[in-house]
Amino acid sequence: MRALVIGGGLLGLTTAYFLRQHGLEVTVVDREAGPARATSFANGGMLHASLANPWNEPGVFWHALKMLGREDAALLVRMKALPSLLGWGLRFVRHSQPARYLRNFEKNVHLARYSLALMQPLRAAIGTDYDYAGRGTLKIFRAAAPFAAAQTMSQQLATWGIPFEALSGAAVAALEPALAPIESAITGGLYFPADESGDAHRFCELLTTRCRADGVRFEFGLSVERLLRSGDRIEGILSSQGLMTADAYVLAAGSYSTPLAHAVGVMVPVRPVKGYSLTLDTGEWPGRPNRPVIDDALHAAVCPLGGRLRVAGTAEFAGFDLTLTPSRLNNLFDLVTQLYPNIAPYLDRHSATRWCGLRPMSADGVGIMGSTPLTNLYLNTGHGPLGWTMAAGAGKLVADDIAGKPTELNLAPYQLARFRERY
């Protein structure tokens, strides 16, 4: 059986790896010159079951409305993106109802736990030379009310198997000494020891090397112009180099999966949400942090990657616009200096790597995996900010489904059919 995977990022590569483990002939197609050059390139760096809650939490509509037009907003909706968000946005808001939100939260947690468990055998296959660290993540709070609410949520996480520790401000600074200068501003923190971190781009390079050794074929620098449909199946893809055919096709092209699927009559409720990151060299800073930190008040995540520091944050609905907006990047510079005041003498803004990517966000905040109404077309997209967290688990579930093997999680809650679209 031949499988063709469209997309050479985290989700496409893990799917390809597990398909090959099942003995399928696998080809991966990507328009970039190498693996993980788009959305997977410079993400936040964290694999965190602890932050598996969907972004459309209760009250998200009013929060987004208040933030309209504010360049410093954590969640910003650009006016030009509104037409493309109308139908999708109604679903997004509907799934922010508390009961729906909790169900979707639980789905994400189960997938995240499964995915993190699979990372251990993956590391055995490719090694740990992707700045892997298993030191957990630390979330800090600067006010009592959000800290109390987060502890309540973490109790729910604990019932789903995600361990945590509640810490005082002093205990936070003891765990992460780089936070000592702001200890007096920290009300408390939550430490999640099972979380991991690492450079997703480097991970994808290592996985590509392993896949090649296992016989996976890669076609980089090749654009997929459209899928070719006949009846209830895909006959092939028309690429920049001509026709390519297979027995099964996997759309793992992030936000770009939506227009490709739409052209063959499959409606995928996924929209791009732009996120920004900075990568800073911390080699000269003697007090650099040793574990990932999420600042609840600043809406920022900072993750050590060897001698570098990845600063990520903000969500921007701007369609497929990949413009690096200076004000949004400046926000990240300001945030990291607020979090780590001692970084100031070592922070060289000119040498920082600036990046943005389009997170593929589903309408309910849960990834979309597996079968579609077309008998040989499969999806692995829509994981939003959790792509790195979910990659291993989602890739294996989709590969198992295609290969006709039993899946270790029930795939039905993650399939496209849950949206009950008309085709």
Secondary structure as GFF3:
##gff-version 3
##sequence-region A 1 423
A	DSSP	beta_strand	2	6	.	.	.	ID=ss1
A	DSSP	alpha_helix	10	21	.	.	.	ID=ss2
A	DSSP	beta_strand	25	30	.	.	.	ID=ss3
A	DSSP	beta_strand	46	47	.	.	.	ID=ss4
A	DSSP	three_ten_helix	49	51	.	.	.	ID=ss5
A	DSSP	alpha_helix	60	66	.	.	.	ID=ss6
A	DSSP	beta_strand	75	77	.	.	.	ID=ss7
A	DSSP	three_ten_helix	79	81	.	.	.	ID=ss8
A	DSSP	alpha_helix	82	94	.	.	.	ID=ss9
A	DSSP	alpha_helix	98	126	.	.	.	ID=ss10
A	DSSP	beta_strand	137	141	.	.	.	ID=ss11
A	DSSP	alpha_helix	144	159	.	.	.	ID=ss12
A	DSSP	beta_strand	165	168	.	.	.	ID=ss13
A	DSSP	alpha_helix	169	175	.	.	.	ID=ss14
A	DSSP	three_ten_helix	177	185	.	.	.	ID=ss15
A	DSSP	beta_strand	188	192	.	.	.	ID=ss16
A	DSSP	beta_strand	196	197	.	.	.	ID=ss17
A	DSSP	alpha_helix	200	214	.	.	.	ID=ss18
A	DSSP	beta_strand	217	220	.	.	.	ID=ss19
A	DSSP	beta_strand	224	230	.	.	.	ID=ss20
A	DSSP	beta_strand	233	239	.	.	.	ID=ss21
A	DSSP	beta_strand	242	244	.	.	.	ID=ss22
A	DSSP	beta_strand	248	251	.	.	.	ID=ss23
A	DSSP	three_ten_helix	254	256	.	.	.	ID=ss24
A	DSSP	alpha_helix	257	262	.	.	.	ID=ss25
A	DSSP	beta_strand	270	281	.	.	.	ID=ss26
A	DSSP	beta_strand	293	295	.	.	.	ID=ss27
A	DSSP	beta_strand	300	305	.	.	.	ID=ss28
A	DSSP	beta_strand	308	317	.	.	.	ID=ss29
A	DSSP	alpha_helix	326	339	.	.	.	ID=ss30
A	DSSP	three_ten_helix	341	346	.	.	.	ID=ss31
A	DSSP	three_ten_helix	349	351	.	.	.	ID=ss32
A	DSSP	beta_strand	353	362	.	.	.	ID=ss33
A	DSSP	beta_strand	368	371	.	.	.	ID=ss34
A	DSSP	beta_strand	377	381	.	.	.	ID=ss35
A	DSSP	three_ten_helix	384	386	.	.	.	ID=ss36
A	DSSP	alpha_helix	387	403	.	.	.	ID=ss37
A	DSSP	three_ten_helix	412	414	.	.	.	ID=ss38
A	DSSP	three_ten_helix	416	419	.	.	.	ID=ss39
###
